[in-house]
Amino acid sequence: MSRLSGRVALVTGASRGIGRAIAERLARDGASVAVNYVKNQDKAEALVAAITKAGGKAIAIQADVTRHEDVKRLFDETERRLDRPSIIVANAGALFVRPFAEMTDADFDTGFAVNVRGTFLTFIEAARRVPEGGRVIGFSTNLTLRGRPELGLYQAGKAAIEQFVKTMAKELGPRRITVNAVAPGPTDTEMLLPKAREEPPRVTPLGRIGQPEEIADVVAFLASDDARWVTGQVIGANGGIV
């Protein structure tokens, strides 16, 4: 029996990149997967088809995680079409690059919309709905440890998620629900800045950028019973960047 057999996983922002790799890995481990997307319907449906062809079970659900009503509907539809989700992966995110001297008031809301508000709303519904023994997983970044020019809003948003995780872990602990975050380093996705592709040989002991599947492996561990004693943690997956 696969280690996630009989469980339902909801992955936000799952149509591409790290989210896609997570959905594929959790399905391979036996979970039924709700693939959330906001605009990339074709990619989401292609992912569902690939999972189904491989013998797994998945559905695609459109929802904008920055809208609370959409997030509620996302959870409702997942439960109606699959079952009550016990694994929540708040993966949806967006990179915001701009120096402070060029920012406007509106940039604050734009920069925090998906990364902070989207995770916040997903975590609210997870706290209300995930059954005893469930798993809640968010996403930070290794940049919260280092700080980079032009990424202030992005880094601050991810730091907020780390605090969400630490607080929720204590609030949901009595229900045996674990809450953790994964903090990837530079990973080979569409979000990776061109300059970052040149850095890893210089800054990582492993001398390369990460692959989405390697981040998905960490998520799969946190989603499993093997991680039952791990909660309130931010797990770095960055090739040794410290």
N, C-alpha and C positions, 0 to 999 in steps of 0.2 A: 504494500500500500504506500502511495506517495505521502510525503509528510504533511501536506496541506489538504489532503482529500476530505471532501465534505465541507470545506470552508469557502466562504465568499469573500473576495477581495474587491475593493473599490479603489481604483487608481485615477487620480485627477491628472489632467494634462498628459494623457497616455498615448496620443496618436503618433508621437515621434520621439526621437532622442532617448534620454534616460527613461522616461515614462513608458515608452514602447518596450524597451528591454525589460523593465520591471514586470509589465503585464505578461510578456512572454514567459519569463522565468517563473512567476507565481502560477501561471497556468500549467507549465511543465511540472511543477511540484504538486499539482492536483487541485488547485483552487479554481473555482469558477470566478471569472474576472469581469467586472464592469469597467469598460474602457471609456473614460470620460474625454470629451473633446469640446472645444468651443467653436472652431471654424473648420478644422481639417477633417470633414466628414469622410472624404474618400480614403484618406490615410487610416482613419479609425476603422472603417469597414474592411479595409484590406488587412489590417491587423487581426480583426475578429475572424476573417476568413482563414488567415494563416494559422491561428490558434486552433480553430475548428478542424482544419485539415490535418493538423498534427495530433488530433485526438482529444483536444481540450474543449472547454466550454467558455464562451465569452459573448458579451453583448456590447454594443456601442450606445452611449447616451450623451446627447448634447446638453451642455449646461455651462453657464458662465459663473465661475466660482466667486466672482466679485459681487454677485447678486444673491442675497440670502434666500429668496424664493426659489431661485434656480438650484441652490445647494440642497434645500429641502426636497425639491422634486427629484434631484439626483439620487438621494438616499431612498426616497419612496419608490422610485422606479426600479432601483437595484433590488430592493426587497420584494417587490411585486413580481419581477421577472426571474429572479434567481433565488434569493432568500435574504435574510437579514445579514448584512455584511459584518464580519468580525475582524477583518483586516482593512484598515484605512491607510492609504498612502497619499498624503497631500504633496504631490509632486509638482503641480502646476506652478510655473514661475516665469519671470521675464527679466531680461538683463536691461538695466538702465545705465547709460554711460553719459556723463556730463560733468564738467568741473563746476565747483560751487559758484565761481564768478559769472557763469553763464546760465545759472538756474533761475527759474521763475517760481512764483508761489504755486502755480498749477503743477509744476514738476513734482512737488511733494506728494500730491495725490496720485499722480501718474506712476511715480516710482514705487509707491507703497501698495498700489491697487491689487495686483495679483499676488505678489510675494507675501505681503502682510495680511491684507484684508481677505484674500482668497484662502490662505491657510487658517486665519482666525475663524472664518465662517465654517470651514470644513471641520475644524477642531470642535467648534460649538456643537455641531450636529453629531460628531463622533462621540463626544462626552455624553450626550443625551441618549444615544441609540446603540452604541457598541455593547454587545453582551459581555457578561463576566468572562474573564480570560482572554479578551480580545487584544488586538495589537493596533496601535496608532503610530504612524511614522511620518515625520515631517522632513523638510530639507533645509539645510543651512549651506555653508560654503567654507572652504579653508581660508577664504579672504577675511573672515572675521578675526583671524589670528594675526594677520599681517597688515592689512590696510593698503589700498592701492589708489593712486590718483584717479579722479573721474568716476569712481565707483562708490562714492560715499553713501548715496541713497540705497544702492543695492546691498552693500555691506550692512548698513544699519537695519534694513528690513530683515536680513537673514539673522542678525543678532537678536532681533525681536522674537523670531521663531524659536531660537534656543531657549529664551525665557518662557515662552509658551510651553515648551516641552518639559522643562524642569518643574513648572507649576502644575501642569496637568498630571504628571507622573505621581505627584503627591496626592492630588485630588482623586485620581482614579485607582490608585493602588489598592484601596480596600475591596475593589471589585476584581482584583487580579488582572487589571488591564495595564499593559506596559506601554509607555510612551517614550519614543526616542527620535533622534534626528540623525540623518546621514549628512556629512559635510564633504562633498566631493572636491577634489582638486581639479585642475584642467582636464576636461573630458572631451572626447571627440564627438561633438554634436554641433548643430547649426548655431548654437548660442556662443560657442567658443570664439573669442576675439582672435583675429589673425596673428597678432603679436604673441598671444599665449602659446601658439603652436611652436614658436621658436624658443620658448623659455625652458621647457622641461629638461632637456639635456643638461642645462646649467643649474637648475634648482632642485631637481628630484634625484634622489639616489638611484632610482630605477631608470632614469634617463629617457623617459617617454611620457606622452600624455595617456590618460586612462581611456578605457573603452566603456560604453554604456553598460555592457554586460557585466563588467567588473563592479559597477555600482549596484546593479541589480542583484548580484550575489550577496552583497551586504544586506540589502533590503530583505532578501529571501531568508537570511539567517534571523534577522530581527522579527520577521513574521512567523517564525517557527517556534515550536516548543523548546528548541535548543536555547532560545534567548529568554526563557521564562524568568531568569534572575537578572536580566539587564533592563533597567528602566531609568528614565531621567538623564540619559546620556546623549552626548553628541559624538558620533562615531566618525572619525576622519578616514576618508578613502581617497588618498591623494598622492600615492607614490613616495611618501616619506617627507613631504613638505612640512617643516616644523618651524 
